[in-house]
């Protein structure tokens, strides 16, 4: 099988594997979405119970203040009626104090009652909103539970179809290369085979040594990028230039380490020179 045909098959396989991986992830996520929706529903129900407890407590307070207000109003009215029967200054002062005390209590109870009524109305609105959210979430869960089996079955069927295409496409290909290729696609966001242009890997955008690029250009074997591990194939630049294949201007992968050592030695020599000048 010509290498050009192998690269074309790998590119087609890349699309198939990427779609399969996406379907696998979707199938794994479907139950998680259901769990998340159930957690949201449980949280709404807990909130509803808490608000309902607060509502009942507020309603009891509201009823108590209403009764106290009625008692204070009755006491004031009775005291005011007795004013006509007062005959002494002492009786008048005592009765007047009763009326004033009852009036103050009446005003305070009215304020307390109004506060509880506002709170009660607010809680009632919150309960209605939370109840509506619970109903909506329960309806969505019913629909999702009913459709989850169908959705998983559809995605599984697509995966089986893709697996059949994959099997047919890779019938005569090296199993070890295919294993590495699938692993690369899973780790490299769906890209397992990329071109080199102008001596640069289009996957990781690292400049490749010329000797290494020449090997890819010859197209006689499958070559993996030393930086990102993707399979590489040669692709002409728009200008059609191939000047980067000049082996006299560049070395191999081992030259990368040599260059680093040379730069380190030059830095040491420069430091020694500076130290000598300083001493003089």
C-alpha positions as CSV (number, residue, x, y, z in Angstrom):
1,X,0.0,0.0,0.0
2,X,1.5,3.4,-1.1
3,X,2.1,5.8,1.8
4,X,0.0,8.5,0.1
5,X,-3.0,6.1,0.3
6,X,-2.1,5.3,4.0
7,X,-2.1,9.0,4.9
8,X,-5.5,9.5,3.2
9,X,-6.9,6.6,5.1
10,X,-5.5,7.9,8.3
11,X,-7.2,11.3,7.6
12,X,-10.5,9.6,7.0
13,X,-10.0,7.4,10.1
14,X,-9.2,10.6,12.1
15,X,-12.7,11.9,11.3
16,X,-14.3,8.6,12.2
17,X,-12.5,8.2,15.5
18,X,-13.1,11.9,16.5
19,X,-16.9,11.4,16.0
20,X,-16.8,8.1,17.9
21,X,-15.0,9.7,20.8
22,X,-17.6,12.5,20.9
23,X,-20.4,10.0,20.9
24,X,-18.8,8.1,23.8
25,X,-18.6,11.3,25.8
26,X,-22.2,12.2,25.0
27,X,-23.4,8.7,26.1
28,X,-21.4,9.1,29.4
29,X,-22.8,12.6,30.0
30,X,-26.5,11.7,29.4
31,X,-26.9,10.0,32.9
32,X,-24.9,12.8,34.5
33,X,-27.4,15.4,33.2
34,X,-30.3,13.3,34.6
35,X,-28.5,13.2,38.0
36,X,-28.0,17.0,37.9
37,X,-31.7,17.6,37.2
38,X,-32.7,15.3,40.1
39,X,-30.3,17.2,42.4
40,X,-31.9,20.5,41.3
41,X,-35.4,19.1,41.9
42,X,-34.3,18.0,45.4
43,X,-32.9,21.4,46.2
44,X,-36.2,23.1,45.1
45,X,-38.2,20.7,47.3
46,X,-36.0,21.4,50.3
47,X,-36.4,25.1,49.7
48,X,-40.2,24.7,49.5
49,X,-40.3,22.8,52.8
50,X,-38.1,25.4,54.5
51,X,-40.2,28.3,53.2
52,X,-43.4,26.5,54.1
53,X,-42.2,26.1,57.7
54,X,-41.4,29.8,57.8
55,X,-44.8,30.6,56.3
56,X,-46.7,28.6,59.0
57,X,-44.6,30.3,61.7
58,X,-45.3,33.7,60.3
59,X,-49.0,33.0,59.9
60,X,-49.1,32.0,63.6
61,X,-47.4,35.2,64.5
62,X,-49.8,37.2,62.4
63,X,-52.8,35.5,64.1
64,X,-51.4,36.2,67.5
65,X,-50.8,39.9,66.8
66,X,-54.3,40.2,65.3
67,X,-55.8,38.8,68.6
68,X,-53.6,41.1,70.7
69,X,-54.7,44.1,68.6
70,X,-58.4,43.2,69.1
71,X,-57.8,43.0,72.9
72,X,-56.0,46.3,73.0
73,X,-58.7,48.0,71.0
74,X,-61.4,46.5,73.3
75,X,-59.6,47.7,76.4
76,X,-59.2,51.2,75.0
77,X,-62.9,51.4,74.0
78,X,-64.0,50.1,77.5
79,X,-61.8,52.6,79.2
80,X,-63.1,55.5,77.1
81,X,-66.7,54.5,77.9
82,X,-65.9,54.6,81.6
83,X,-64.6,58.2,81.3
84,X,-68.2,59.5,81.6
85,X,-68.7,57.8,85.0
86,X,-65.5,59.3,86.5
87,X,-66.1,61.5,89.6
88,X,-62.7,62.1,91.1
89,X,-59.4,63.3,89.8
90,X,-57.6,60.2,90.9
91,X,-60.1,58.0,89.0
92,X,-59.6,60.2,86.0
93,X,-55.8,59.9,86.0
94,X,-55.9,56.1,86.5
95,X,-58.4,55.7,83.6
96,X,-56.5,58.1,81.4
97,X,-53.3,56.1,81.9
98,X,-55.2,52.9,81.0
99,X,-56.4,54.5,77.8
100,X,-52.9,55.8,76.9
101,X,-51.3,52.4,77.6
102,X,-53.9,50.6,75.6
103,X,-53.5,53.0,72.7
104,X,-49.7,52.5,72.7
105,X,-50.1,48.8,72.7
106,X,-52.7,49.0,69.9
107,X,-50.4,51.1,67.7
108,X,-47.5,48.6,68.3
109,X,-49.6,45.6,67.7
110,X,-50.9,47.2,64.5
111,X,-47.3,47.7,63.3
112,X,-46.3,44.2,64.2
113,X,-49.4,42.8,62.4
114,X,-48.6,44.8,59.3
115,X,-45.0,43.6,59.3
116,X,-46.1,39.9,59.6
117,X,-48.8,40.5,56.8
118,X,-46.1,41.8,54.5
119,X,-43.8,38.9,55.3
120,X,-46.6,36.4,54.9
121,X,-47.5,37.8,51.4
122,X,-43.8,37.6,50.4
123,X,-43.5,34.0,51.6
124,X,-46.7,33.1,49.8
125,X,-45.3,34.5,46.6
126,X,-42.0,32.6,47.1
127,X,-43.9,29.4,47.7
128,X,-45.8,29.8,44.5
129,X,-42.7,30.5,42.5
130,X,-40.8,27.5,44.1
131,X,-43.9,25.3,43.5
132,X,-43.9,26.3,39.8
133,X,-40.2,25.5,39.5
134,X,-40.8,22.1,41.1
135,X,-43.6,21.3,38.6
136,X,-41.5,22.4,35.7
137,X,-38.4,20.4,36.8
138,X,-40.6,17.3,37.4
139,X,-42.1,17.6,33.9
140,X,-38.6,18.0,32.4
141,X,-37.4,14.9,34.3
142,X,-40.4,12.8,33.0
143,X,-39.5,13.8,29.4
144,X,-35.8,13.3,29.9
145,X,-36.2,9.9,31.6
146,X,-38.5,8.8,28.7
147,X,-36.1,10.0,26.1
148,X,-32.8,8.9,27.7
149,X,-33.1,5.3,26.5
150,X,-33.9,6.4,22.9
151,X,-31.1,9.0,22.9
152,X,-28.5,6.4,24.1
153,X,-29.8,3.8,21.6
154,X,-29.5,6.3,18.7
155,X,-25.9,7.3,19.6
156,X,-24.9,3.7,20.2
157,X,-26.3,2.8,16.7
158,X,-24.2,5.6,15.2
159,X,-21.1,4.3,17.0
160,X,-21.7,0.8,15.7
161,X,-22.0,2.2,12.2
162,X,-18.7,4.2,12.6
163,X,-17.0,1.1,14.0
164,X,-18.0,-0.8,10.9
165,X,-16.5,1.9,8.7
166,X,-13.4,1.9,10.9
167,X,-13.0,-1.9,10.6
168,X,-13.4,-1.8,6.8
169,X,-10.9,1.1,6.5
170,X,-8.2,-0.4,8.7
171,X,-8.4,-4.0,7.4
172,X,-4.8,-4.0,6.1
173,X,-3.2,-1.4,8.4
174,X,-0.6,-1.9,11.1
175,X,-2.4,-2.6,14.5
176,X,0.3,-0.9,16.5
177,X,0.2,2.3,14.5
178,X,-3.6,2.3,14.8
179,X,-3.4,1.9,18.5
180,X,-1.0,4.8,18.8
181,X,-3.1,6.8,16.4
182,X,-6.3,6.4,18.4
183,X,-4.5,7.3,21.6
184,X,-3.1,10.4,20.1
185,X,-6.5,11.5,18.8
186,X,-8.0,11.1,22.3
187,X,-5.2,13.2,23.8
188,X,-4.8,15.8,21.1
189,X,-8.4,17.1,20.7
190,X,-9.2,14.9,17.7
191,X,-6.1,15.6,15.6
192,X,-3.8,12.7,15.1
193,X,-2.3,13.4,11.7
194,X,-1.1,16.8,10.6
195,X,1.1,18.3,7.8
196,X,4.4,19.9,8.0
197,X,4.8,23.2,6.1
198,X,8.0,25.0,5.8
199,X,9.7,22.6,8.2
200,X,7.0,23.4,10.9
201,X,4.6,20.8,12.5
202,X,1.1,22.2,12.0
203,X,0.0,20.4,15.2
204,X,2.3,21.9,17.8
205,X,3.9,24.6,15.5
206,X,7.5,23.5,16.4
207,X,10.3,23.8,13.9
208,X,11.6,20.4,12.9
209,X,15.2,19.5,12.2
210,X,16.0,19.4,8.4
211,X,17.1,15.8,8.4
212,X,13.9,14.8,10.1
213,X,11.8,16.9,7.7
214,X,13.6,15.2,4.7
215,X,12.5,11.8,6.0
216,X,8.9,13.0,6.1
217,X,9.2,14.5,2.6
218,X,10.4,11.2,1.2
219,X,7.1,9.7,2.4
220,X,8.4,6.2,2.8
221,X,7.3,5.5,6.3
222,X,5.0,6.7,9.1
223,X,6.8,9.3,11.2
224,X,5.6,10.8,14.5
225,X,6.4,14.3,15.6
226,X,9.1,14.3,18.4
227,X,7.3,17.1,20.2
228,X,3.5,16.4,20.0
229,X,3.6,12.7,18.9
230,X,1.2,13.3,15.9
231,X,1.7,11.5,12.6
232,X,3.3,13.8,10.1
233,X,3.0,14.0,6.3
234,X,4.6,16.5,3.9
235,X,2.6,19.2,2.3
236,X,3.9,21.8,-0.2
237,X,3.8,25.4,0.8
238,X,1.9,27.9,-1.5
239,X,5.2,29.2,-2.8
240,X,6.4,25.6,-3.4
241,X,9.7,26.4,-1.7
242,X,11.8,23.5,-0.3
243,X,14.9,25.5,0.8
244,X,14.5,24.1,4.3
245,X,15.7,20.7,3.1
246,X,19.3,22.1,2.9
247,X,21.1,19.6,5.1
248,X,24.2,21.8,5.3
249,X,22.3,24.5,7.2
250,X,20.8,22.3,9.9
251,X,21.3,19.0,11.7
252,X,19.2,16.2,13.3
253,X,17.3,16.0,16.5
254,X,20.5,15.3,18.4
255,X,21.8,18.7,17.3
256,X,19.2,20.4,19.6
257,X,21.1,19.2,22.6
258,X,24.5,20.2,21.0
259,X,23.2,23.7,20.4
260,X,22.2,24.0,24.0
261,X,25.6,22.8,25.2
262,X,27.4,25.3,22.9
263,X,25.3,28.1,24.2
264,X,26.0,27.1,27.8
265,X,29.8,27.0,27.1
266,X,29.7,30.4,25.4
267,X,27.9,31.9,28.4
268,X,30.5,30.4,30.8
269,X,33.4,31.9,28.7
270,X,31.6,35.3,28.7
271,X,31.2,35.1,32.5
272,X,35.0,34.3,32.9
273,X,36.0,37.2,30.7
274,X,33.8,39.6,32.7
275,X,35.3,38.3,36.0
276,X,38.9,38.8,34.7
277,X,38.2,42.3,33.5
278,X,36.6,43.1,36.9
279,X,39.7,41.9,38.8
280,X,42.1,44.0,36.6
